[in-house]
Amino acid sequence: MTGRASSAKARDGDEPVFAYIRSLPQPQRGIAESVDALAARTLPDLKRSVKWGMAWYGVGDGWCFSCGGFIGHVKLTFGRGTSLQPVPPVKPIGMGKDSRGVDLASVEELDERQVAAWMQQATAIPGFGGKKR
């Protein structure tokens, strides 16, 4: 693990994401598994991909959020996080001015109810999951 995203190759589909998650050490693996399972329960027609060394999730016509393992935490980032209510607290470096998310150091820090609400909101944003208008 480093302070940067992994060197995982970009590929669409479930298996590349599952392989990426399996490659993470604990506790990051357990956190990423929990985020992935929550996304699968929350979002019908979920699609997965590995991009830029992290797992990406979306529905419809766009990618809505990413989940990446780093030293000491997992970074869950929403591409249009400033549009979510409440706005997630962490402004990730190098992810765009509208990105917001949470850094999770343990599975216990995953507020499933809040994160599921953010996932649903994120998929409704045009171009990030909702239909383009």
Helices and strands as residue ranges (DSSP letters): E 11-12, H 14-23, H 28-42, E 47-51, E 54-59, E 62-70, E 73-78, G 81-83, E 100-104, G 107-109, H 112-123
